[in-house]
Amino acid sequence: MGSFGMRELIIILLVVLVIFGTKKLRSIGSDLGGAVSGFKKAMKEGDTEGQEVAKQLKSGTDAEFPETKTTSTSSSDRSA
C-alpha cells in the first residue's frame, strides 16, 4: 500500500505530460540536470578545500582565510 507500482507511475507520468507538454518537460529536465551537476561540482570543490585546510592544519602552517570587514572602535568610543 505504501509504494507505487508500475501502473501508478505510468499514469502519473502521462498526467504530467498532458499538463506541462513535451517542450516544458524537456526544459524542466535540462534545468534539473544542470542543477544536479552544479551541486555535485560544488560538493567536489568543498571537499578539495576541506582537504587543503586539513593538510595545512596537520603541517602547522597558517590557513588562509578570506579577509573580512571589521569595524574597529577607538578608545574614545569605548569610554563613552
N, C-alpha and C positions, 0 to 999 in steps of 0.2 A: 503494500500500500504506500510505502514511503518513497519508492523510486519510480522513475519514469521508464516506460517500456519504449520500444522502437516505434510503435504506432503513435504514442503521445508526442514523441519528439518530431515525427514527420508532420503531424497536424500543427504543432506549434510553428515549425519552420514554414509551412505553407501559409499560415495566418500572417506571420511576419513578412513574408514575401509579398503577399497581397497588400498589406498596409503600407510598406515602405517602397516597394518596387525594386527592380534589379539594380538600377543605377545608384540609388541611395544606399542599398545594402553593400554594393561594391565600394563606395566611398567610406562607409562606416567601417568595413573590414580593413581597408588600407589604413585608415586613421588609427584604428585599434592596433594593427600590426606595427605601425610606426611608434605608437606609444609604448608598446611592449618592448620593442628593440631599444628605444631610448632609455627605458627603465633598466634594462639589462646592462646597457653601456654605462649608465651612471653607477650601478652596483659594482661593476668591474673597476671603475675609476676609484670608487670609495675603498674597495679592497686594496688596491695598489697604494693609495695614500696611507691607509692604515698600516700596511706592511712597512712603508718607508718610515713612518713615525716610530713603529716598534723597533726597527733597526737602529734608529737614532737614539732611542732610549737605552737600548742594550749597549751601544757603543759609548754612551756617556756624552755625546755631543748634544748641543742645544737644538731643540726642534724649532723649525721656522714657523712662526705664526704670522698671519696677516696683521698688518698694523691696524689698530682700531683708534677711532677718535675718542680721546679722553678729555674731559674738561678739568683743568687744574684750578684750584681755588687758591687765591693769595692769602697771606697771613692776615690781611685786613678784613677779608671776607669771613674768615673763621672766627675772629673775635667779635664780630657783630651779632 
